[in-house]
Amino acid sequence: MKFYHILKSAHSGWRYLVLILLVVAIVTAIAGWLGKKPYTEGNRKLNVFTLIFVHIQILFGLVLYFVSPLVEAGIRYWKMEHIAMMIFAAILVTVGNARSKRVEDPSGKHRTIALYFGLGLIVIIASIIQMTMADPSRSFFGVS
C-alpha cells in the first residue's frame, strides 16, 4: 500500500477519535459550567489530549495536502475550503485551551472550553458535511 493511502486512511480514521474527544470535552465543560463544578486536573488533561489529537489530525491533513495527487474529484474543495476550515477549527480549539488557562474562575474555564471547542466542533462537522457534498463517493461515517 502506498504511503498516500496509508496516510489517507489514518486521517480518515483519526477523525473519530477527534470527534469523540471533542464531544466528551464539550459535554464535560458544559456540565462543569452549568453545574458550577470545580475545574479539575482531569478536566485539564482531557482538554490537552483533545488539543493534541486535533493537532495530530491537522498534521495528517497537512502532509496529505502536500503529497496528494491532483486528480481527485472536487479538487478546489480539498485544496482550499477543507484545509482552511480545518485549520480554523484547530485555531479555535487552541485559542480556547489557551484562554481557559488565563481564566481564574472555574465556571469561566468551563465556559471558555465549551464555547471554543464547541465552535471548533461545528466547523469540523460543517467541513465533513461539505466534503460529502463535494465528493458523493465519500460518506460522513465511512472511512474514505
C-alpha positions in Angstrom: 0.0 0.0 0.0 1.3 3.4 -0.9 2.2 6.0 1.8 -0.5 8.3 0.5 -3.2 5.7 1.0 -2.0 4.7 4.5 -1.9 8.4 5.5 -5.3 9.0 4.0 -6.8 6.1 6.0 -5.1 7.3 9.2 -6.5 10.8 8.6 -10.0 9.4 8.0 -9.9 7.1 11.0 -8.3 9.6 13.4 -11.3 11.9 12.9 -13.4 9.6 15.0 -11.0 10.0 17.9 -11.0 13.8 17.5 -14.8 13.9 17.3 -15.3 11.7 20.4 -12.8 13.7 22.4 -14.3 17.0 21.3 -17.8 15.8 22.3 -16.6 14.5 25.7 -14.7 17.7 26.4 -17.6 19.9 25.4 -20.2 17.9 27.5 -17.8 17.9 30.5 -17.3 21.6 30.1 -21.0 22.4 29.8 -21.7 20.2 32.9 -18.9 21.9 34.8 -20.1 25.4 33.7 -23.8 24.9 34.4 -23.2 22.7 37.5 -20.7 25.2 39.0 -18.2 22.4 39.4 -14.5 22.9 40.1 -12.1 22.7 37.2 -10.1 19.6 38.0 -6.8 18.2 36.8 -8.9 15.6 34.9 -10.6 18.5 33.0 -7.3 20.0 32.1 -5.9 16.7 30.9 -9.0 15.9 28.8 -8.7 19.4 27.2 -5.0 19.0 26.5 -5.5 15.5 25.0 -8.3 16.9 22.8 -6.0 19.6 21.7 -3.2 17.2 20.9 -5.5 14.9 18.9 -6.8 17.9 16.9 -3.2 18.9 16.2 -2.2 15.4 15.1 -5.2 15.4 12.7 -4.1 18.7 11.3 -0.6 17.3 10.8 -2.0 14.3 8.9 -4.1 16.6 6.8 -1.2 19.0 6.0 1.0 16.1 4.9 -1.8 14.8 2.7 -2.2 18.3 1.3 1.4 18.2 0.0 1.6 14.6 -1.2 -1.9 14.1 -2.6 -2.3 13.6 -6.4 -4.1 16.4 -8.1 -6.7 14.1 -9.8 -9.3 13.8 -7.1 -12.9 15.0 -7.6 -13.7 18.3 -6.1 -10.0 19.4 -6.0 -11.0 23.0 -5.2 -12.7 21.9 -2.1 -9.7 19.8 -0.9 -7.1 22.4 -1.7 -8.9 25.5 -0.4 -12.1 25.0 1.7 -11.4 21.9 3.6 -7.9 22.8 4.7 -8.9 26.4 5.6 -11.9 25.2 7.7 -9.9 22.6 9.5 -7.1 24.9 10.3 -9.7 27.4 11.6 -11.2 24.7 13.8 -7.8 23.8 15.2 -7.1 27.5 15.9 -10.4 27.7 17.8 -9.5 24.7 19.9 -6.0 26.0 20.5 -7.2 29.5 21.5 -9.9 28.1 23.7 -7.4 25.9 25.6 -5.0 28.8 26.0 -7.7 31.3 27.1 -9.1 28.8 29.6 -5.7 28.8 31.3 -5.9 32.6 31.9 -9.3 32.5 33.5 -9.3 32.2 37.3 -13.0 31.3 37.8 -13.6 27.5 37.4 -17.0 28.3 35.8 -15.3 30.6 33.4 -12.7 28.0 32.4 -15.5 25.5 31.7 -17.5 28.2 29.7 -14.4 29.1 27.6 -13.7 25.5 26.8 -17.4 24.8 25.9 -17.6 27.9 23.7 -14.3 27.5 21.7 -14.3 23.7 21.5 -18.0 23.8 20.5 -17.3 26.3 17.7 -14.4 24.2 16.6 -16.6 21.1 16.5 -19.3 22.9 14.5 -16.7 24.0 11.9 -15.3 20.4 11.7 -18.8 18.9 11.2 -19.6 21.6 8.6 -16.4 20.7 6.8 -17.2 17.0 6.9 -20.7 17.6 5.6 -19.3 19.8 2.8 -16.8 17.0 2.0 -19.7 14.6 1.3 -21.3 17.2 -1.0 -18.1 17.9 -2.9 -17.4 14.2 -3.4 -20.5 12.0 -3.3 -18.4 8.8 -3.1 -17.5 9.7 0.5 -19.7 9.5 3.5 -19.7 11.1 6.9 -19.3 7.9 8.8 -17.5 5.8 6.2 -13.7 5.7 6.3 -12.6 7.0 3.0 
